[in-house]
Amino acid sequence: MGHPQEVARDLKAYLGTGKPTTDWYYSADGDPQHIVTKKKAAPLIHGKCE
């Protein structure tokens, strides 16, 4: 994980609420060193865990 702050935010949210943050982190233009954050834009997938 090249961006520990984002990972820490998601883990903290998950451990506190059972859900990740609603922010969407992704690499821009295929560059894994450039992470973009879109606030409240995460494409959350809901469904049964099997």
PyMOL commands that set and color helices and strands:
alter all, ss='L'
color gray80, all
select helices_A, chain A and resi 4-17
alter helices_A, ss='H'
color red, helices_A
select strands_A, chain A and resi 24-28+31-38
alter strands_A, ss='S'
color yellow, strands_A
deselect
rebuild
show_as cartoon
